């Protein structure tokens, strides 16, 4: 890796973090929007989705690899959390016993995840802004 590539590696890492957190925020927004959806095209209630992150690896000297950022590698349904079941015989999606299966979305957890994601996004943005300020300062000193 050349000197200029090393200089911008932090910027690339924070950019990848911005993109990954943006994907996470989009999924959280979808979960919140569907928190009461009892009927989907696939059948049954909406199932919460989660974003899986994985490190971006790059080759380093001596045959090693190093982490160069993160990416959202997939959006997966949450099968671990059970659906909520309530008794509401008047609901159009109630079964014969009057029970309705609601999505496995807990809006309190989603909001906490959203706050965490926003904070991570802001941290990555702050890294980029600081890098730009340092680069501008270095250029001023070089004049």
SEBA-778708 format. One record per atom (N, C-alpha, C): residue number from 1; x, y, z. Coordinates in pm, whole numbers, plus 50000, padded with zeros to 5 digits. Layout:
<pts>
NUM, X, Y, Z .
...
</pts>
This chain:
<pts>
1, 50086, 49883, 50000 .
1, 50000, 50000, 50000 .
1, 50090, 50123, 50000 .
2, 50064, 50213, 49908 .
2, 50146, 50333, 49898 .
2, 50113, 50431, 50010 .
3, 50196, 50534, 50024 .
3, 50178, 50633, 50130 .
3, 50046, 50705, 50121 .
4, 50004, 50743, 50001 .
4, 49878, 50816, 49986 .
4, 49759, 50725, 50018 .
5, 49771, 50597, 49985 .
5, 49664, 50503, 50021 .
5, 49650, 50489, 50171 .
6, 49763, 50485, 50241 .
6, 49759, 50478, 50387 .
6, 49696, 50604, 50446 .
7, 49724, 50717, 50383 .
7, 49669, 50843, 50430 .
7, 49516, 50842, 50427 .
8, 49460, 50784, 50321 .
8, 49314, 50785, 50305 .
8, 49246, 50660, 50360 .
9, 49320, 50569, 50422 .
9, 49258, 50446, 50471 .
9, 49156, 50474, 50581 .
10, 49183, 50570, 50667 .
10, 49086, 50606, 50771 .
10, 48959, 50664, 50713 .
11, 48974, 50741, 50607 .
11, 48858, 50799, 50540 .
11, 48772, 50689, 50476 .
12, 48838, 50592, 50415 .
12, 48763, 50481, 50354 .
12, 48693, 50398, 50461 .
13, 48759, 50375, 50573 .
13, 48699, 50296, 50682 .
13, 48576, 50367, 50737 .
14, 48585, 50498, 50759 .
14, 48469, 50570, 50811 .
14, 48358, 50579, 50707 .
15, 48394, 50586, 50580 .
15, 48292, 50586, 50473 .
15, 48216, 50454, 50471 .
16, 48289, 50345, 50490 .
16, 48221, 50215, 50492 .
16, 48128, 50206, 50613 .
17, 48170, 50263, 50725 .
17, 48085, 50266, 50844 .
17, 47960, 50348, 50822 .
18, 47972, 50460, 50751 .
18, 47855, 50542, 50720 .
18, 47754, 50462, 50637 .
19, 47804, 50394, 50535 .
19, 47714, 50316, 50448 .
19, 47648, 50202, 50525 .
20, 47723, 50135, 50611 .
20, 47668, 50023, 50688 .
20, 47562, 50072, 50787 .
21, 47590, 50182, 50855 .
21, 47492, 50234, 50951 .
21, 47369, 50289, 50882 .
22, 47386, 50342, 50762 .
22, 47269, 50389, 50687 .
22, 47179, 50270, 50652 .
23, 47238, 50160, 50612 .
23, 47159, 50039, 50584 .
23, 47087, 49992, 50710 .
24, 47155, 49998, 50822 .
24, 47093, 49958, 50949 .
24, 46976, 50049, 50985 .
25, 46992, 50180, 50965 .
25, 46883, 50274, 50994 .
25, 46763, 50249, 50903 .
26, 46788, 50217, 50776 .
26, 46678, 50187, 50684 .
26, 46599, 50064, 50728 .
27, 46670, 49962, 50773 .
27, 46602, 49839, 50818 .
27, 46524, 49866, 50946 .
28, 46581, 49943, 51038 .
28, 46510, 49977, 51161 .
28, 46384, 50055, 51129 .
29, 46393, 50149, 51036 .
29, 46274, 50227, 50996 .
29, 46167, 50135, 50937 .
30, 46209, 50037, 50857 .
30, 46113, 49941, 50801 .
30, 46048, 49859, 50913 .
31, 46127, 49817, 51011 .
31, 46072, 49741, 51124 .
31, 45968, 49823, 51199 .
32, 45998, 49948, 51227 .
32, 45905, 50033, 51301 .
32, 45779, 50057, 51219 .
33, 45795, 50079, 51090 .
33, 45679, 50104, 51004 .
33, 45586, 49983, 50997 .
34, 45640, 49863, 51016 .
34, 45560, 49740, 51007 .
34, 45533, 49676, 51142 .
35, 45545, 49753, 51249 .
35, 45529, 49699, 51384 .
35, 45389, 49644, 51411 .
36, 45290, 49683, 51334 .
36, 45153, 49634, 51354 .
36, 45098, 49561, 51230 .
37, 45184, 49526, 51137 .
37, 45141, 49458, 51014 .
37, 45120, 49310, 51041 .
38, 44994, 49268, 51032 .
38, 44960, 49129, 51063 .
38, 44947, 49041, 50939 .
39, 44951, 49103, 50823 .
39, 44935, 49025, 50700 .
39, 45035, 49075, 50596 .
40, 45123, 48985, 50551 .
40, 45223, 49018, 50450 .
40, 45198, 48935, 50325 .
41, 45259, 48971, 50213 .
41, 45243, 48890, 50091 .
41, 45293, 48746, 50109 .
42, 45391, 48726, 50199 .
42, 45442, 48591, 50224 .
42, 45347, 48511, 50312 .
43, 45253, 48579, 50375 .
43, 45160, 48514, 50468 .
43, 45207, 48534, 50610 .
44, 45112, 48558, 50698 .
44, 45145, 48577, 50839 .
44, 45190, 48719, 50868 .
45, 45226, 48744, 50993 .
45, 45267, 48879, 51032 .
45, 45407, 48912, 50980 .
46, 45436, 49041, 50982 .
46, 45569, 49089, 50944 .
46, 45672, 49031, 51041 .
47, 45784, 48990, 50988 .
47, 45893, 48939, 51071 .
47, 46005, 49042, 51072 .
48, 46047, 49079, 51193 .
48, 46155, 49176, 51213 .
48, 46278, 49137, 51132 .
49, 46349, 49237, 51083 .
49, 46473, 49214, 51008 .
49, 46589, 49275, 51085 .
50, 46705, 49215, 51068 .
50, 46828, 49265, 51128 .
50, 46937, 49269, 51021 .
51, 47030, 49362, 51039 .
51, 47141, 49376, 50946 .
51, 47262, 49304, 51003 .
52, 47327, 49227, 50918 .
52, 47450, 49159, 50959 .
52, 47567, 49237, 50902 .
53, 47661, 49271, 50991 .
53, 47783, 49341, 50950 .
53, 47897, 49241, 50939 .
54, 47991, 49272, 50851 .
54, 48113, 49192, 50844 .
54, 48228, 49285, 50811 .
55, 48348, 49250, 50854 .
55, 48463, 49337, 50828 .
55, 48505, 49331, 50681 .
56, 48554, 49444, 50633 .
56, 48616, 49449, 50502 .
56, 48765, 49425, 50523 .
57, 48819, 49326, 50460 .
57, 48960, 49290, 50478 .
57, 49039, 49331, 50356 .
58, 49165, 49367, 50378 .
58, 49254, 49398, 50267 .
58, 49389, 49337, 50295 .
59, 49462, 49312, 50189 .
59, 49595, 49252, 50203 .
59, 49691, 49354, 50262 .
60, 49775, 49306, 50351 .
60, 49879, 49390, 50411 .
60, 50014, 49327, 50379 .
61, 50119, 49386, 50431 .
61, 50253, 49332, 50404 .
61, 50270, 49197, 50471 .
62, 50362, 49121, 50419 .
62, 50398, 48987, 50470 .
62, 50281, 48889, 50466 .
63, 50192, 48905, 50371 .
63, 50082, 48810, 50352 .
63, 49971, 48819, 50455 .
64, 49974, 48919, 50539 .
64, 49869, 48935, 50640 .
64, 49750, 49009, 50579 .
65, 49637, 49000, 50648 .
65, 49521, 49080, 50612 .
65, 49488, 49171, 50729 .
66, 49431, 49284, 50699 .
66, 49390, 49376, 50804 .
66, 49251, 49429, 50773 .
67, 49184, 49471, 50877 .
67, 49048, 49523, 50864 .
67, 49057, 49664, 50805 .
68, 48978, 49687, 50700 .
68, 48980, 49817, 50632 .
68, 48845, 49886, 50640 .
69, 48753, 49832, 50718 .
69, 48621, 49891, 50730 .
69, 48518, 49785, 50763 .
70, 48395, 49819, 50737 .
70, 48284, 49730, 50766 .
70, 48181, 49743, 50654 .
71, 48103, 49639, 50637 .
71, 47994, 49648, 50539 .
71, 47874, 49570, 50589 .
72, 47759, 49613, 50543 .
72, 47635, 49540, 50572 .
72, 47629, 49424, 50474 .
73, 47655, 49303, 50523 .
73, 47666, 49188, 50434 .
73, 47532, 49123, 50404 .
74, 47430, 49157, 50482 .
74, 47301, 49097, 50455 .
74, 47194, 49146, 50550 .
75, 47072, 49132, 50505 .
75, 46955, 49165, 50587 .
75, 46882, 49034, 50609 .
76, 46875, 48995, 50736 .
76, 46821, 48864, 50770 .
76, 46695, 48876, 50853 .
77, 46600, 48785, 50835 .
77, 46482, 48783, 50923 .
77, 46519, 48735, 51062 .
78, 46453, 48788, 51162 .
78, 46478, 48752, 51301 .
78, 46386, 48636, 51339 .
79, 46441, 48515, 51336 .
79, 46363, 48396, 51372 .
79, 46373, 48365, 51521 .
80, 46466, 48429, 51591 .
80, 46488, 48400, 51732 .
80, 46379, 48460, 51821 .
81, 46325, 48574, 51781 .
81, 46223, 48642, 51860 .
81, 46085, 48593, 51818 .
82, 46004, 48544, 51911 .
82, 45871, 48493, 51874 .
82, 45773, 48607, 51842 .
83, 45670, 48573, 51768 .
83, 45563, 48668, 51741 .
83, 45486, 48695, 51870 .
84, 45428, 48813, 51880 .
84, 45340, 48845, 51992 .
84, 45202, 48787, 51960 .
85, 45135, 48735, 52059 .
85, 45001, 48681, 52040 .
85, 44907, 48753, 52136 .
86, 44801, 48810, 52079 .
86, 44701, 48878, 52162 .
86, 44564, 48819, 52131 .
87, 44472, 48838, 52224 .
87, 44336, 48791, 52203 .
87, 44251, 48909, 52159 .
88, 44207, 48905, 52034 .
88, 44123, 49011, 51978 .
88, 44032, 48947, 51872 .
89, 43919, 48891, 51915 .
89, 43830, 48822, 51820 .
89, 43776, 48912, 51709 .
90, 43777, 49045, 51730 .
90, 43724, 49136, 51629 .
90, 43826, 49169, 51520 .
91, 43950, 49129, 51537 .
91, 44054, 49159, 51438 .
91, 44033, 49073, 51314 .
92, 44048, 49130, 51195 .
92, 44025, 49051, 51072 .
92, 44121, 48933, 51054 .
93, 44237, 48936, 51119 .
93, 44333, 48827, 51106 .
93, 44332, 48732, 51226 .
94, 44229, 48739, 51309 .
94, 44219, 48650, 51424 .
94, 44190, 48508, 51378 .
95, 44245, 48412, 51452 .
95, 44218, 48272, 51419 .
95, 44083, 48232, 51478 .
96, 44050, 48105, 51472 .
96, 43919, 48056, 51517 .
96, 43898, 48079, 51667 .
97, 44005, 48085, 51744 .
97, 43995, 48107, 51888 .
97, 44004, 48255, 51925 .
98, 44016, 48344, 51825 .
98, 44021, 48488, 51850 .
98, 44160, 48543, 51877 .
99, 44264, 48462, 51855 .
99, 44400, 48509, 51877 .
99, 44461, 48564, 51749 .
100, 44538, 48671, 51764 .
100, 44605, 48736, 51650 .
100, 44755, 48732, 51675 .
101, 44829, 48691, 51574 .
101, 44975, 48696, 51583 .
101, 45022, 48830, 51529 .
102, 45094, 48903, 51614 .
102, 45149, 49033, 51577 .
102, 45299, 49017, 51545 .
103, 45356, 49113, 51473 .
103, 45499, 49105, 51440 .
103, 45587, 49095, 51565 .
104, 45705, 49041, 51546 .
104, 45801, 49029, 51656 .
104, 45887, 49156, 51668 .
105, 45825, 49270, 51645 .
105, 45893, 49400, 51651 .
105, 45858, 49467, 51784 .
106, 45960, 49498, 51862 .
106, 45943, 49573, 51987 .
106, 45994, 49714, 51958 .
107, 45903, 49812, 51956 .
107, 45942, 49947, 51915 .
107, 46043, 50010, 52011 .
108, 46040, 49972, 52137 .
108, 46138, 50026, 52233 .
108, 46279, 49978, 52194 .
109, 46290, 49850, 52163 .
109, 46421, 49796, 52121 .
109, 46463, 49860, 51989 .
110, 46371, 49875, 51897 .
110, 46403, 49937, 51768 .
110, 46452, 50080, 51786 .
111, 46386, 50156, 51874 .
111, 46429, 50294, 51897 .
111, 46567, 50298, 51962 .
112, 46594, 50205, 52054 .
112, 46727, 50199, 52114 .
112, 46832, 50165, 52008 .
113, 46800, 50070, 51920 .
113, 46891, 50035, 51810 .
113, 46911, 50154, 51717 .
114, 46804, 50229, 51693 .
114, 46813, 50346, 51605 .
114, 46905, 50452, 51666 .
115, 46891, 50476, 51795 .
115, 46978, 50574, 51862 .
115, 47124, 50530, 51853 .
116, 47149, 50401, 51875 .
116, 47285, 50348, 51865 .
116, 47341, 50366, 51725 .
117, 47258, 50337, 51626 .
117, 47300, 50349, 51487 .
117, 47327, 50495, 51450 .
118, 47242, 50585, 51495 .
118, 47262, 50728, 51467 .
118, 47392, 50776, 51531 .
119, 47419, 50733, 51653 .
119, 47544, 50773, 51721 .
119, 47667, 50720, 51646 .
120, 47661, 50597, 51599 .
120, 47772, 50541, 51522 .
120, 47789, 50616, 51390 .
121, 47679, 50651, 51328 .
121, 47684, 50729, 51204 .
121, 47750, 50865, 51231 .
122, 47707, 50932, 51338 .
122, 47765, 51062, 51373 .
122, 47914, 51050, 51403 .
123, 47956, 50943, 51469 .
123, 48097, 50924, 51500 .
123, 48179, 50909, 51372 .
124, 48128, 50831, 51277 .
124, 48198, 50815, 51149 .
124, 48203, 50946, 51072 .
125, 48097, 51022, 51078 .
125, 48094, 51152, 51011 .
125, 48194, 51247, 51075 .
126, 48205, 51242, 51206 .
126, 48301, 51326, 51278 .
126, 48444, 51290, 51238 .
127, 48472, 51162, 51221 .
127, 48605, 51118, 51175 .
127, 48636, 51180, 51039 .
128, 48540, 51177, 50949 .
128, 48563, 51233, 50816 .
128, 48584, 51385, 50823 .
129, 48506, 51454, 50904 .
129, 48522, 51598, 50916 .
129, 48658, 51633, 50976 .
130, 48701, 51558, 51076 .
130, 48832, 51582, 51137 .
130, 48944, 51555, 51037 .
131, 48930, 51450, 50957 .
131, 49030, 51421, 50855 .
131, 49040, 51537, 50756 .
132, 48927, 51589, 50714 .
132, 48928, 51700, 50618 .
132, 48995, 51824, 50679 .
133, 48966, 51852, 50805 .
133, 49029, 51967, 50872 .
133, 49180, 51948, 50883 .
134, 49224, 51827, 50916 .
134, 49368, 51801, 50925 .
134, 49434, 51812, 50789 .
135, 49369, 51762, 50685 .
135, 49426, 51770, 50551 .
135, 49435, 51915, 50505 .
136, 49332, 51994, 50531 .
136, 49336, 52136, 50495 .
136, 49447, 52207, 50571 .
137, 49463, 52175, 50700 .
137, 49568, 52236, 50780 .
137, 49706, 52196, 50728 .
138, 49724, 52071, 50690 .
138, 49851, 52026, 50634 .
138, 49884, 52098, 50504 .
139, 49783, 52119, 50422 .
139, 49805, 52193, 50297 .
139, 49843, 52339, 50324 .
140, 49782, 52398, 50424 .
140, 49817, 52536, 50460 .
140, 49959, 52545, 50510 .
141, 50002, 52447, 50588 .
141, 50139, 52447, 50640 .
141, 50241, 52422, 50530 .
142, 50201, 52349, 50427 .
142, 50292, 52318, 50318 .
142, 50315, 52438, 50225 .
143, 50232, 52539, 50233 .
143, 50248, 52656, 50144 .
143, 50364, 52740, 50182 .
</pts>
